[in-house]
């Protein structure tokens, strides 16, 4: 890290060095040179580290859909709106609860989890269209 921060990139070793302090062992793994055609190591595009997914995604085995962030998201206003339609509580980073008027595929109330950055998880359905409609109805009206 010091070599990078001081501008001595040419002195950086292309190896991964690990230490096992418990067993007093170390190992090196040669990483090789960056591949020019690789988006990650060659072009420094880290698409999987981007903040927000572009499309909604079904959360496997959770009966839930995650919706991406929206630009205009006021967690306090969203909490006030959701509390008119169900039982919701807010913390510093999220608002969560369940809706009175919406039932999930298993018959229980739809639950929502809205993060401060606008990401939202709708529990109770695997239907992306329905999750978007619920979000539109209660959050981004």
Number of C-alpha atoms within 10 A of each C-alpha: 8 9 12 11 8 8 9 11 12 8 9 11 12 13 13 10 11 11 11 9 8 6 7 7 9 10 10 11 10 10 10 9 10 13 11 10 9 11 12 14 13 12 12 10 12 10 11 9 8 9 10 16 15 10 10 19 16 19 15 9 7 11 16 23 25 23 23 18 19 12 8 9 17 12 21 14 11 17 20 13 16 22 17 12 14 17 14 19 15 18 10 9 10 18 20 20 19 22 21 16 9 15 15 17 13 10 9 14 18 23 22 24 20 25 19 18 18 21 18 25 23 27 22 22 21 21 15 18 12 14 25 16 12 17 18 11 10 14 19 13 7
